[in-house]
Structures are given as structure tokens and as C-alpha cells.
Amino acid sequence: MAEEQSELDERIIIKDQHTKEIDLVNRDPKRINEDVVKVDFEDVIAEPVGTYSFDGVWKTSYTTFTVSKYWCYRLLSAILGIPLAVVWGFLFALISFCHIWAVVPCIKSYLIEIQCVSRIYSLCIHTFCDPLFEALSKICSNIRVALRKET
């Protein structure tokens, strides 16, 4: 009984990420489009004091702007949403593929190869530069600096 329960729990934990539930109410949970596309009528059209159109024109303009923006977005997303989702899915799959199969192996290969160069460089520095700087330090060690105030 306990073994069957653990298998059931394991199947629940290993649920396929492609079949997860999506939130139809909050469609931007990470708020990536918070400031970008939040454009209202007041953000685009404004009449300064003393230059007002008729109230009916202002109300009709507001309604026309809001409704046309809403329906144009819905129409464009209905026509182009799925094809663009395929394009973006393909692009990010390609980026992931290149990163996994090309970029990371190249970086790992570079790091392995650079270790050999690093050891040779370190050996050269210790062989040639250490004695030189040690000799210079012994030469300069007897230098004394005295500060005097002249009045």
C-alpha cells in the first residue's frame, strides 16, 4: 500500500510541464509587460486647458480609441498569435539547442585547455620574474627616505 502511494506521489511530482494549467485571469504573472504596452487614451491624447473640443467629440473619441484598440488587438492576436507563438517557440528552442550543444561544450573545452596554458604561464612567471623581483627588492631594501621640514 505504501509503495503504491509513493509511486502515485512520484507520478504527480513528475507531471509533464507542457500540460500545466494556465491562469486565464492573470496572464502576466511575472509582470514583464507592466510598463511597456499599458497605453490608455489619456496617455496618447490630451487637450490643454482652453483648447477643448465638444464634449460629445471627446467622449466619442475616447470610446472609439478604447474599443478599436481592444478589438484590433484581439483580431491581430487571433490571426497572428498562433503563428508567432510557433516562430518564437522555434527561436527559443534553437537558442536553447545552441546553448546546450555548442556554447557550453565550447566553454568547458576552453576552460580545460586554458588550465594547461595557465600552468605554463605560472611556471614562466615563477622561473623568470620571481628571481628578478627578488633581486630588485634586495637592491631597493637599503633605500631610506627621510622627510625634513624646512623653515
Phi, psi and chi 1 to 4 in degrees:
 res  aa     phi    psi   chi1   chi2   chi3   chi4
   1 MET       -  -47.2  179.5   70.3 -178.5      -
   2 ALA   -65.3  -35.2      -      -      -      -
   3 GLU   -66.9  -41.1 -167.9  174.3  -62.6      -
   4 GLU   -64.9  -38.7  -70.0  175.6    6.6      -
   5 GLN   -65.6  -40.0 -178.2   64.4   29.5      -
   6 SER   -68.1  -35.9   74.0      -      -      -
   7 GLU   -65.3  -39.7  -74.9 -179.5   23.5      -
   8 LEU   -64.1  -44.9 -180.0   63.2      -      -
   9 ASP   -61.4  -40.4  -69.3  -16.8      -      -
  10 GLU   -64.2  -41.1 -168.6  174.1  -47.1      -
  11 ARG   -65.6  -35.5  -87.4 -170.5 -108.6  143.2
  12 ILE   -68.4  -40.6  -69.0  171.4      -      -
  13 ILE   -67.6  -39.0  -68.1  171.5      -      -
  14 ILE   -89.2   35.1  -54.5  176.8      -      -
  15 LYS   -65.3  138.6 -173.4  177.7  178.8 -175.9
  16 ASP   -62.7  130.0 -172.8   12.6      -      -
  17 GLN   -70.0  -18.2   71.0  178.5   22.8      -
  18 HIS   -79.8  -14.3  -55.9  -63.4      -      -
  19 THR  -106.9   16.5   60.3      -      -      -
  20 LYS   -69.2  156.2   69.0  178.7 -178.1  178.9
  21 GLU   -73.3  139.8  -67.1  -78.7  -29.6      -
  22 ILE  -110.4  148.0   60.3  169.8      -      -
  23 ASP   -85.4  114.3 -171.5   -1.3      -      -
  24 LEU   -83.9   -9.6  -65.9  176.1      -      -
  25 VAL   -92.5  -55.4  176.5      -      -      -
  26 ASN   -98.5   94.6 -177.4   13.4      -      -
  27 ARG   -91.3    1.3  -63.4 -172.8 -176.5 -170.6
  28 ASP  -133.9   66.3 -169.9    8.9      -      -
  29 PRO   -66.0  -26.6   22.6  -30.3      -      -
  30 LYS   -95.3    2.8  -64.5 -176.8  179.5  179.2
  31 ARG    54.3   46.7  -57.5 -170.4 -169.5  -68.2
  32 ILE   -79.4  -18.8   60.5  172.7      -      -
  33 ASN  -114.2   30.3  -68.5  -43.8      -      -
  34 GLU   -61.4  -49.4 -175.1   74.8   19.7      -
  35 ASP  -103.2  -12.5  -61.3  -34.1      -      -
  36 VAL   -77.1  -56.0 -179.2      -      -      -
  37 VAL  -110.3   15.3  -67.6      -      -      -
  38 LYS   -86.9   81.7 -163.7  174.4  178.1 -178.3
  39 VAL  -117.7  121.2  178.5      -      -      -
  40 ASP  -109.4  173.6  -69.1  -33.0      -      -
  41 PHE   -56.3  -42.3 -179.0   75.5      -      -
  42 GLU   -67.2  -23.0  -63.7   83.8   11.1      -
  43 ASP   -78.9  -18.3  -61.7  -34.2      -      -
  44 VAL  -110.2  -43.7  178.7      -      -      -
  45 ILE  -121.0  129.6  -60.2  171.2      -      -
  46 ALA  -149.2  140.4      -      -      -      -
  47 GLU  -109.6  123.8  -68.4 -179.7  -28.3      -
  48 PRO   -70.3  162.0   23.1  -29.0      -      -
  49 VAL   -59.3  133.2  175.8      -      -      -
  50 GLY    92.2   -7.4      -      -      -      -
  51 THR  -128.6   63.1  -41.8      -      -      -
  52 TYR   -99.6  142.1  -72.1  162.0      -      -
  53 SER   -86.5 -179.8   60.2      -      -      -
  54 PHE   -62.7  147.3  -64.7  112.0      -      -
  55 ASP   -59.3  -38.1  -69.7  -15.5      -      -
  56 GLY   -65.0  -39.3      -      -      -      -
  57 VAL   -65.8  -42.2  171.0      -      -      -
  58 TRP   -63.6  -45.6 -174.6 -108.3      -      -
  59 LYS   -65.1  -42.1  -71.1  177.6 -174.8  176.7
  60 THR   -67.1  -38.7  -53.8      -      -      -
  61 SER   -62.7  -42.7  -62.0      -      -      -
  62 TYR   -61.0  -49.1  173.8   80.7      -      -
  63 THR   -63.7  -44.0  -54.9      -      -      -
  64 THR   -61.6  -46.3  -55.3      -      -      -
  65 PHE   -59.7  -50.4  176.3   87.4      -      -
  66 THR   -64.5  -47.2  -53.7      -      -      -
  67 VAL   -69.6  -41.8  170.2      -      -      -
  68 SER   -67.0  -38.2   63.2      -      -      -
  69 LYS   -62.6  -43.7 -176.8 -176.6   95.0  166.8
  70 TYR   -62.5  -50.4  175.4   78.1      -      -
  71 TRP   -75.0  -33.5  -77.7  106.0      -      -
  72 CYS   -64.3  -41.9  -74.4      -      -      -
  73 TYR   -62.2  -45.2  175.2   78.1      -      -
  74 ARG   -63.4  -41.5  -71.9 -165.2  123.5 -169.3
  75 LEU   -66.0  -47.4 -176.6   65.4      -      -
  76 LEU   -62.9  -40.4  -74.9  170.6      -      -
  77 SER   -69.1  -32.0   63.7      -      -      -
  78 ALA   -69.6  -38.6      -      -      -      -
  79 ILE   -80.9  -45.0  -65.6  169.7      -      -
  80 LEU  -106.3   -9.8  -60.4  173.9      -      -
  81 GLY   -60.1  -50.2      -      -      -      -
  82 ILE   -70.2  -45.9  -66.9  174.0      -      -
  83 PRO   -60.4  -40.0  -23.8   32.2      -      -
  84 LEU   -69.5  -32.9  -75.5  173.8      -      -
  85 ALA   -62.8  -38.9      -      -      -      -
  86 VAL   -64.7  -45.0  170.2      -      -      -
  87 VAL   -61.7  -48.3  168.0      -      -      -
  88 TRP   -66.7  -38.2  -73.7  114.7      -      -
  89 GLY   -60.7  -44.3      -      -      -      -
  90 PHE   -62.7  -44.9  176.1   76.3      -      -
  91 LEU   -62.0  -47.0  179.5   68.2      -      -
  92 PHE   -70.7  -29.9  -77.9  106.6      -      -
  93 ALA   -65.5  -41.0      -      -      -      -
  94 LEU   -64.5  -43.5 -176.3   65.5      -      -
  95 ILE   -62.4  -44.7  -69.1  169.7      -      -
  96 SER   -62.4  -43.5  -62.0      -      -      -
  97 PHE   -59.7  -48.0  176.4   82.3      -      -
  98 CYS   -63.4  -40.1  -71.1      -      -      -
  99 HIS   -65.1  -44.8 -174.7   76.8      -      -
 100 ILE   -71.6  -43.4  -68.8  167.2      -      -
 101 TRP   -98.7   -9.3  -67.8   99.0      -      -
 102 ALA  -127.9  -53.3      -      -      -      -
 103 VAL   -67.1  -54.4  174.2      -      -      -
 104 VAL   -62.2  -45.2  172.2      -      -      -
 105 PRO   -61.8  -36.5  -26.6   35.7      -      -
 106 CYS   -64.4  -42.7  -74.9      -      -      -
 107 ILE   -65.1  -44.0  -69.6  171.1      -      -
 108 LYS   -62.4  -42.3  -67.4  -69.0 -176.9 -176.2
 109 SER   -61.3  -44.0  171.8      -      -      -
 110 TYR   -60.9  -44.9  172.9   76.0      -      -
 111 LEU   -63.9  -37.2  -68.9  174.3      -      -
 112 ILE   -66.6  -44.6  -69.8  169.7      -      -
 113 GLU   -69.6  -35.2  -67.4  167.0    5.9      -
 114 ILE   -71.5  -22.4 -157.1   70.8      -      -
 115 GLN   -62.0  -40.7  -81.5 -176.9  -20.5      -
 116 CYS   -63.8  -46.5  179.0      -      -      -
 117 VAL   -62.2  -39.2  173.6      -      -      -
 118 SER   -62.3  -41.8  169.1      -      -      -
 119 ARG   -66.3  -42.3  -72.0 -175.7 -178.2  162.6
 120 ILE   -64.6  -43.4  -66.8  170.5      -      -
 121 TYR   -61.5  -45.4  178.5   75.7      -      -
 122 SER   -61.8  -42.0  175.8      -      -      -
 123 LEU   -61.8  -43.2 -177.3   65.3      -      -
 124 CYS   -64.3  -42.9  -70.5      -      -      -
 125 ILE   -62.2  -47.4  -68.1  -65.7      -      -
 126 HIS   -67.3  -32.4  -70.8  -56.9      -      -
 127 THR   -75.2  -44.1  -56.9      -      -      -
 128 PHE  -101.0  -41.2  -61.2  112.9      -      -
 129 CYS   -83.1  -38.6  -67.0      -      -      -
 130 ASP   -57.5  -49.0  -79.2   -2.7      -      -
 131 PRO   -63.4  -37.1  -21.0   29.9      -      -
 132 LEU   -63.0  -48.9  172.5   71.2      -      -
 133 PHE   -71.1  -29.9  -71.7  116.7      -      -
 134 GLU   -66.0  -41.9 -150.7  171.4  -60.9      -
 135 ALA   -64.9  -43.3      -      -      -      -
 136 LEU   -62.8  -37.5  -74.1  172.7      -      -
 137 SER   -67.5  -35.7   70.8      -      -      -
 138 LYS   -70.1  -34.7  -73.5 -176.3 -179.5 -179.8
 139 ILE   -66.6  -44.6  -68.8  170.7      -      -
 140 CYS   -83.5   -7.4  -63.9      -      -      -
 141 SER   -69.6  -22.5   66.3      -      -      -
 142 ASN   -91.6    2.5  -70.9  -31.5      -      -
 143 ILE   -77.6  128.0  -63.5  175.4      -      -
 144 ARG  -117.6  137.0  -56.1  -82.1 -177.0 -119.5
 145 VAL  -112.0  127.9  176.4      -      -      -
 146 ALA  -120.0  131.2      -      -      -      -
 147 LEU  -105.7  130.7  -65.3  174.8      -      -
 148 ARG  -127.6  147.9  -66.7 -175.3  -72.2 -174.5
 149 LYS   -99.0  126.9 -104.4 -170.7  179.8  178.2
 150 GLU   -99.2  130.6  -70.5 -173.3   26.9      -
 151 THR  -110.3      -   55.8      -      -      -
